[in-house]
Amino acid sequence: INLTTHNSRSYDSIHSSNSFTMKLQAISLLTATLVGAAAGATKIPLMKRSDEEMVLAHLTRERDALVAFYGTSPITKTSAEERHLRRSSSTDAHRYLQGESEQIKDYANAQYYGVVSIGSPPQSFQVIFDTGSSNLWVPRVGCTHCGNPFFGKKHKYDHESSTSYAEDGADFEIRYGSGSVSGYFSADSVTLADDLIISGQRFAEVSDAGGLGFAYALGKFDGILGLGFSSISVDGTPTVFENAIKQNVVEQPIFSFYLGDNEPGELTFGGYDPTKFEGDLTYVKLDAATYWQIKMDGVAIGDRYQSGDDVSMTAIVDSGTSLMIGPKKEVQKIANAIGAKPNIMGEYTIDCKLVDDLPDYVISIAGKDYPIPGRDLVIQAQGTCLFVFMGMDFPAPGPGWILGDVFMRQYYTVFNYVDETIGFAKSKKSTDGEK
C-alpha cells in the first residue's frame, strides 16, 4: 500500500475555529501499557511527486503571479501566505520495533501521498497524510471544484454505496488563504493499509473544494488525513489515529515516517522500522500537543548565518509541508547568505552553478545538531534550482518555523501520541542498500 503527503497553512484559521492552546482532553483515556515489540506494525508505502513536477509548478505559479500582478489577466493573485500553511526514554526503544508498518494551506507543493479506504465495501482515495492538521476529508459525489474529467480527476465518496455509513450532517468548513473548503460531517469505517480498520470514524464529505484552487484541481491527491491532535481539529473531531488507539487497532500509540529521496517513502502505524535509519532514535518532548510542535536551540548555515537570541525557535514537524518555512526576515538573511534570489511570490531560486558549494544547514534541537547537506537545500529540474526555504510570519501562538519534508527526508521521524514526543534518527538512503 503506498501513500504520499503535503503543505502551507494560516494559523489564524485554526485559532478562530478551534482553541489553539486547548489541551488534549482525551489523552488520559489513551494511556496504555507498552509491552513487547510491535511485531504486527503496518506499513504504508508513500508515493512521491517528482522534482520535475515541483519545479514546473513553481514556474507556473511565477508566471501566473506576474500576469496577475501586471493586470493583463483576471487570474487571482496568490500570495505566499495563501499557498503554504500550512517522553519516551531510550530504554523504551525495544517496545516499538516493527510496528504495523487547515485548515490553513492549499498544498501547492505537496509531494507525498498515499491510499486510504472509506466505507463498506471500501472506496479508495489518495490522501496527504498530514501531521500539520487533524481532520480527514474527501470529496463527495457531486462535489464542485473537485477536478474535472480531463485532468485532476478525483475519486469521490458515495455514502449510499456504503453499508457502514452513518449520517451526521453537521457543517464542516476549513478556511484557506485563498478561500474555504466546505461540506458536512459523516461517519464510516476507515481502512489503513488493508487491515487496520477504524469503525465509526467521523470525517467530512466535501461539497466544494474551491478554496484550494488549482493546487487541488491539478494535484494527485483526493483529500487530507490529518495526523495532528484533536485539539486543533474542526469541531473537536477525534482524529483517525486517536480512534485507532482507542479501538486497539494499533499495537503501540506511535506512527513513523520514512520519506524517500526521489523514490517512494513509507508510513508505519503502530511502530517503526529500524532498517530505515542509522543508530538510535533521539526523543524530544513536545512544546505543545496541538501540531507536533517542539523547541529548537537555533539554526545556522555554515559560517554565513546563525539565528540570534531574538528569533522564535518554536517549530512544527510537518509531513504536509514540502519546504522549510521560517520568519520572513530570517529566511531573507539565509537566502542572502547563499545567493538565492526571491520572486514575486516569495519563493527563492539560486544559480545552479552554486549548488555544489552550498554549506550545510544545521538545526539544533535539545543540544543535538541535525545537519541538512547544502545540496539538499535545492530542488533542481529543468535548469531551475528552487531554494527550499520560504518566509512566513505566523501570529502567536503559531510556530516560528516549519520543518517540512526537506527535513524529514534526512531524518526518520517517530511520532508518539501518548508520550507527546518525537523521535529522530538519520535516515538510510537506497544507496545504503536499503529500500
C-alpha positions as CSV (number, residue, x, y, z in Angstrom):
1,I,0.0,0.0,0.0
2,N,1.5,3.3,-1.0
3,L,0.9,6.8,0.4
4,T,2.3,10.4,-0.1
5,T,1.8,13.8,1.6
6,H,1.9,17.8,1.6
7,N,1.7,21.8,2.6
8,S,1.1,25.5,3.9
9,R,-1.1,27.0,6.4
10,S,-2.6,30.0,8.1
11,Y,-2.7,29.7,11.8
12,D,-5.4,32.4,12.1
13,S,-7.9,29.9,10.7
14,I,-7.2,27.3,13.4
15,H,-7.1,29.9,16.1
16,S,-10.6,31.3,15.1
17,S,-12.4,28.0,14.7
18,N,-10.6,25.9,17.4
19,S,-8.8,26.7,20.6
20,F,-5.2,26.5,19.5
21,T,-4.0,26.0,23.1
22,M,-6.6,23.6,24.2
23,K,-5.1,20.5,25.9
24,L,-5.9,17.1,24.5
25,Q,-8.6,16.1,27.0
26,A,-8.7,12.5,25.8
27,I,-5.1,11.8,26.3
28,S,-5.6,10.1,29.7
29,L,-8.0,7.7,28.1
30,L,-5.4,6.7,25.6
31,T,-2.7,5.7,28.0
32,A,-1.8,2.0,27.5
33,T,0.8,-0.4,28.9
34,L,3.5,-0.7,26.4
35,V,4.8,-4.3,26.3
36,G,6.9,-6.3,23.9
37,A,7.9,-5.4,20.3
38,A,5.2,-4.2,17.9
39,A,5.8,-7.1,15.6
40,G,2.4,-6.6,13.9
41,A,3.0,-3.0,12.7
42,T,1.5,-1.9,9.4
43,K,3.5,-0.2,6.7
44,I,2.0,2.1,4.0
45,P,4.4,3.0,1.2
46,L,4.3,6.7,0.2
47,M,4.3,7.9,-3.4
48,K,6.4,10.9,-4.2
49,R,5.7,13.7,-6.7
50,S,8.7,14.2,-8.8
51,D,11.1,17.1,-8.5
52,E,10.3,18.0,-12.2
53,E,6.7,18.4,-11.3
54,M,7.6,20.6,-8.3
55,V,9.7,22.9,-10.3
56,L,7.2,23.1,-13.1
57,A,4.5,24.0,-10.6
58,H,6.8,26.7,-9.2
59,L,7.4,28.2,-12.7
60,T,3.7,28.1,-13.5
61,R,2.9,29.9,-10.2
62,E,5.5,32.5,-11.0
63,R,4.1,33.1,-14.5
64,D,0.5,33.4,-13.3
65,A,1.5,35.7,-10.4
66,L,3.4,38.0,-12.8
67,V,0.4,38.1,-15.2
68,A,-2.0,38.8,-12.3
69,F,0.3,41.5,-10.9
70,Y,0.5,43.4,-14.1
71,G,-3.2,43.2,-14.6
72,T,-3.3,41.6,-18.0
73,S,-5.4,38.7,-16.8
74,P,-8.3,38.1,-14.4
75,I,-6.2,35.4,-12.6
76,T,-6.4,36.0,-8.9
77,K,-3.1,36.9,-7.4
78,T,-2.0,34.4,-4.8
79,S,0.4,35.4,-2.0
80,A,3.0,33.2,-0.4
81,E,0.9,33.1,2.8
82,E,-2.1,31.7,0.7
83,R,0.0,28.9,-0.6
84,H,1.9,27.4,2.3
85,L,0.5,26.8,5.5
86,R,0.5,25.0,6.1
87,R,8.6,11.3,26.9
88,S,9.9,8.1,25.9
89,S,13.4,7.1,27.1
90,S,16.0,5.2,25.2
91,T,15.2,2.1,27.3
92,D,11.7,2.1,25.8
93,A,13.1,1.7,22.2
94,H,12.7,-2.1,22.1
95,R,9.0,-1.8,22.7
96,Y,8.3,0.0,19.4
97,L,10.2,-2.1,16.9
98,Q,8.5,-3.1,13.7
99,G,5.1,-1.6,14.3
100,E,2.3,-2.1,11.7
101,S,4.1,-0.7,9.3
102,E,-6.4,23.6,7.6
103,Q,-7.0,24.1,7.6
104,I,-4.5,26.8,6.5
105,K,-2.9,25.7,3.3
106,D,-3.5,24.8,-0.3
107,Y,-0.9,22.0,-0.6
108,A,0.6,23.6,-3.7
109,N,3.9,21.9,-3.0
110,A,2.6,18.6,-1.7
111,Q,4.9,15.8,-2.6
112,Y,3.9,12.7,-0.7
113,Y,0.5,11.0,-0.8
114,G,-0.9,7.6,-0.2
115,V,-4.1,5.5,-0.1
116,V,-6.9,5.3,2.5
117,S,-10.2,3.5,2.1
118,I,-13.6,4.6,3.5
119,G,-16.8,2.6,3.7
120,S,-18.0,-1.0,3.2
121,P,-17.2,-2.1,0.6
122,P,-14.0,0.1,0.6
123,Q,-13.8,3.2,-1.6
124,S,-10.2,4.2,-2.1
125,F,-8.8,7.7,-2.0
126,Q,-5.3,9.2,-2.4
127,V,-4.7,11.5,0.5
128,I,-2.0,13.6,2.0
129,F,-1.0,12.2,5.5
130,D,-0.5,15.5,7.2
131,T,0.9,15.9,10.7
132,G,0.1,19.6,10.4
133,S,-3.7,19.2,10.5
134,S,-6.2,16.9,12.2
135,N,-9.3,16.2,10.1
136,L,-10.0,13.6,7.5
137,W,-11.8,14.9,4.5
138,V,-12.5,13.6,1.0
139,P,-14.7,14.9,-1.9
140,R,-18.3,13.6,-2.1
141,V,-20.2,12.7,-5.2
142,G,-21.4,15.9,-6.7
143,C,-18.6,18.0,-5.2
144,T,-17.9,21.2,-7.1
145,H,-14.4,22.5,-7.9
146,C,-13.1,18.9,-7.4
147,G,-11.1,18.3,-10.6
148,N,-12.6,17.5,-14.0
149,P,-12.9,14.5,-16.3
150,F,-9.9,15.6,-18.4
151,F,-7.2,16.4,-15.7
152,G,-7.0,16.2,-12.0
153,K,-9.9,13.8,-11.8
154,K,-10.8,13.0,-8.2
155,H,-12.2,9.9,-6.5
156,K,-15.4,10.8,-4.8
157,Y,-17.1,9.2,-1.8
158,D,-20.7,7.9,-2.2
159,H,-22.3,7.2,1.1
160,E,-25.2,5.4,-0.5
161,S,-22.8,2.7,-1.6
162,S,-21.6,2.0,1.9
163,T,-23.4,-0.3,4.3
164,S,-21.3,1.1,7.3
165,Y,-22.2,4.7,6.6
166,A,-23.8,6.7,9.5
167,E,-25.4,10.1,9.0
168,D,-24.0,13.1,11.0
169,G,-24.9,16.2,9.0
170,A,-23.0,18.8,11.0
171,D,-21.5,21.6,8.9
172,F,-17.8,21.3,8.1
173,E,-15.6,24.2,6.8
174,I,-11.9,24.9,6.7
175,R,-10.8,28.4,5.6
176,Y,-7.6,28.6,3.5
177,G,-5.8,31.7,2.5
178,S,-7.5,31.7,-0.9
179,G,-11.0,30.5,0.2
180,S,-12.8,27.8,2.0
181,V,-13.3,24.1,1.7
182,S,-16.8,23.1,2.9
183,G,-19.2,20.2,3.3
184,Y,-20.6,18.2,6.1
185,F,-19.6,15.5,8.6
186,S,-20.5,11.8,8.2
187,A,-19.2,8.6,9.9
188,D,-18.0,5.4,8.3
189,S,-15.3,2.8,8.7
190,V,-11.8,3.9,7.6
191,T,-9.2,1.3,6.5
192,L,-5.4,1.9,6.5
193,A,-3.0,-0.5,4.8
194,D,-5.8,-3.0,4.0
195,D,-6.0,-4.4,7.5
196,L,-6.3,-1.6,10.0
197,I,-10.0,-0.8,10.3
198,I,-11.3,2.1,12.4
199,S,-15.0,1.9,13.0
200,G,-17.4,4.8,13.1
201,Q,-14.8,7.4,12.2
202,R,-16.2,10.9,11.9
203,F,-14.9,12.6,8.7
204,A,-16.0,15.3,6.2
205,E,-17.7,14.8,2.9
206,V,-16.5,17.9,1.0
207,S,-19.1,19.6,-1.3
208,D,-16.9,22.4,-2.5
209,A,-13.1,22.5,-2.7
210,G,-12.7,25.8,-4.4
211,G,-10.6,27.2,-1.6
212,L,-7.7,25.0,-2.7
213,G,-7.7,26.4,-6.2
214,F,-5.5,24.9,-8.9
215,A,-3.3,23.2,-6.4
216,Y,-6.1,20.8,-5.7
217,A,-7.6,20.8,-9.2
218,L,-4.2,19.7,-10.7
219,G,-2.9,17.7,-7.7
220,K,-2.7,14.0,-7.4
221,F,-4.5,13.8,-4.1
222,D,-8.2,13.5,-3.4
223,G,-8.3,14.6,0.3
224,I,-6.4,15.1,3.5
225,L,-5.9,12.7,6.5
226,G,-4.7,14.8,9.5
227,L,-2.3,13.2,12.0
228,G,-2.2,16.2,14.4
229,F,-4.0,16.3,17.7
230,S,-7.8,16.6,18.1
231,S,-7.3,19.9,20.0
232,I,-6.9,21.6,16.6
233,S,-9.5,19.6,14.6
234,V,-12.6,21.2,13.3
235,D,-15.5,20.7,15.7
236,G,-13.1,18.9,18.1
237,T,-13.5,15.7,16.0
238,P,-11.3,12.8,17.2
239,T,-8.6,12.0,14.7
240,V,-8.2,8.8,12.8
241,F,-5.1,7.8,14.8
242,E,-6.7,8.7,18.1
243,N,-9.6,6.4,17.4
244,A,-7.2,3.7,16.1
245,I,-5.6,3.8,19.6
246,K,-8.9,3.7,21.4
247,Q,-10.1,0.8,19.4
248,N,-6.9,-1.1,19.9
249,V,-6.3,-1.2,16.1
250,V,-2.6,-0.4,16.5
251,E,-0.2,-2.2,18.9
252,Q,1.5,1.0,20.0
253,P,0.4,4.7,20.0
254,I,3.0,5.7,17.5
255,F,3.4,6.2,13.8
256,S,6.6,6.8,11.8
257,F,7.6,8.4,8.5
258,Y,10.4,7.4,6.1
259,L,10.4,9.8,3.2
260,G,12.2,8.5,0.1
261,D,14.5,10.8,-1.8
262,N,13.4,10.6,-5.4
263,E,11.7,7.3,-4.5
264,P,8.6,6.2,-2.6
265,G,8.5,6.6,1.2
266,E,6.8,4.7,3.9
267,L,4.4,5.4,6.7
268,T,4.3,2.9,9.6
269,F,1.4,2.7,12.0
270,G,1.9,1.1,15.5
271,G,5.6,1.0,15.4
272,Y,8.8,1.9,13.5
273,D,11.2,0.1,11.1
274,P,14.8,0.1,12.4
275,T,16.1,-0.9,9.0
276,K,15.2,2.5,7.7
277,F,17.6,4.5,10.0
278,E,21.1,4.6,11.4
279,G,22.0,4.5,15.1
280,D,19.5,5.2,17.9
281,L,16.4,7.4,18.0
282,T,16.7,10.6,20.0
283,Y,13.4,11.7,21.5
284,V,12.3,15.3,22.0
285,K,9.4,16.4,24.2
286,L,6.6,18.4,22.5
287,D,6.3,22.1,23.3
288,A,2.6,21.8,22.5
289,A,0.3,18.9,21.7
290,T,-1.6,20.7,19.0
291,Y,0.6,20.5,16.0
292,W,3.7,18.4,16.6
293,Q,5.5,21.4,18.0
294,I,8.9,21.4,19.5
295,K,11.6,23.9,20.6
296,M,14.8,24.4,18.7
297,D,18.0,25.8,20.1
298,G,19.0,27.5,16.9
299,V,19.7,27.3,13.2
300,A,22.8,28.1,11.1
301,I,24.0,27.7,7.6
302,G,27.8,27.2,7.6
303,D,29.5,30.3,8.9
304,R,27.3,32.5,6.8
305,Y,24.2,32.8,9.1
306,Q,23.3,32.0,12.6
307,S,20.0,32.7,14.3
308,G,20.0,35.3,17.1
309,D,18.5,35.2,20.6
310,D,15.6,37.4,19.4
311,V,14.3,34.8,16.9
312,S,11.4,32.5,17.8
313,M,12.7,28.9,18.0
314,T,9.3,27.1,18.1
315,A,8.8,24.7,15.2
316,I,6.3,22.1,14.0
317,V,7.4,18.9,12.3
318,D,5.0,18.8,9.3
319,S,4.7,16.0,6.8
320,G,2.2,18.1,4.9
321,T,4.7,20.8,4.0
322,S,7.3,20.1,1.4
323,L,9.6,23.1,2.0
324,M,11.2,24.7,5.1
325,I,9.3,27.7,6.5
326,G,10.8,30.4,8.7
327,P,10.2,34.0,9.7
328,K,10.4,36.3,6.7
329,K,13.4,38.3,8.0
330,E,15.4,35.2,8.9
331,V,14.7,33.5,5.6
332,Q,15.8,36.6,3.7
333,K,19.1,36.5,5.7
334,I,19.6,32.9,4.9
335,A,18.8,33.4,1.2
336,N,21.2,36.4,1.1
337,A,23.9,34.3,2.7
338,I,23.9,31.7,-0.1
339,G,23.0,34.0,-3.0
340,A,19.3,32.9,-3.5
341,K,17.0,35.5,-5.2
342,P,13.3,36.0,-4.4
343,N,10.5,36.1,-6.9
344,I,7.1,37.9,-6.8
345,M,5.6,35.0,-4.8
346,G,8.2,34.9,-2.0
347,E,9.9,31.8,-3.3
348,Y,13.6,31.7,-3.9
349,T,15.8,30.4,-6.7
350,I,19.6,30.1,-6.9
351,D,22.1,29.8,-9.7
352,C,22.5,26.1,-10.2
353,K,26.3,26.6,-10.5
354,L,26.4,27.4,-6.8
355,V,24.7,24.3,-5.6
356,D,27.8,22.1,-5.1
357,D,29.4,24.8,-2.9
358,L,26.4,25.3,-0.5
359,P,27.2,24.8,3.2
360,D,25.2,22.5,5.4
361,Y,22.1,23.9,7.1
362,V,22.2,22.9,10.8
363,I,19.2,22.7,13.1
364,S,20.0,22.3,16.8
365,I,17.3,20.6,18.9
366,A,17.8,19.7,22.6
367,G,21.6,20.1,22.4
368,K,21.9,17.8,19.3
369,D,22.7,19.1,15.8
370,Y,20.7,17.9,12.7
371,P,22.5,18.9,9.6
372,I,20.9,19.0,6.1
373,P,23.6,18.9,3.3
374,G,23.8,22.0,1.2
375,R,23.0,20.1,-2.0
376,D,19.7,19.1,-0.4
377,L,18.6,22.7,0.1
378,V,17.7,22.9,-3.6
379,I,15.2,21.1,-5.7
380,Q,16.7,21.0,-9.2
381,A,14.9,20.3,-12.5
382,Q,14.5,21.9,-16.0
383,G,17.5,24.1,-15.5
384,T,15.9,25.7,-12.4
385,C,17.2,25.4,-8.8
386,L,14.4,26.1,-6.3
387,F,15.7,27.0,-2.8
388,V,13.7,25.0,-0.3
389,F,13.0,27.9,2.1
390,M,10.0,30.2,2.2
391,G,9.5,33.2,4.6
392,M,6.2,33.4,6.5
393,D,5.2,35.1,9.7
394,F,2.6,33.4,11.9
395,P,0.8,35.3,14.8
396,A,1.2,33.9,18.3
397,P,0.7,31.1,19.4
398,G,1.8,29.9,15.9
399,P,5.3,28.5,15.4
400,G,8.3,30.4,14.2
401,W,9.4,27.6,11.9
402,I,8.1,24.6,10.0
403,L,10.3,21.6,9.5
404,G,8.8,20.0,6.3
405,D,9.7,17.2,4.1
406,V,13.1,18.6,3.3
407,F,14.0,17.8,7.0
408,M,12.0,14.6,7.2
409,R,13.8,13.1,4.2
410,Q,17.0,13.4,6.1
411,Y,15.7,12.1,9.5
412,Y,13.4,9.1,10.1
413,T,10.7,10.5,12.4
414,V,8.7,8.7,15.0
415,F,5.6,10.4,16.5
416,N,4.4,9.2,19.9
417,Y,0.8,10.3,20.5
418,V,0.6,9.3,24.2
419,D,4.1,10.3,25.4
420,E,3.9,13.5,23.3
421,T,7.4,13.1,21.9
422,I,9.0,12.9,18.5
423,G,12.0,10.7,17.8
424,F,14.6,11.4,15.2
425,A,17.4,9.3,13.6
426,K,19.4,9.6,10.4
427,S,17.5,8.0,7.5
428,K,19.2,5.3,5.5
429,K,19.2,6.0,1.7
430,S,18.6,3.5,-1.0
431,T,22.3,3.8,-1.8
432,D,23.0,2.3,1.6
433,G,21.4,-0.9,0.3
434,E,18.0,-0.4,1.9
435,K,14.8,0.0,0.0
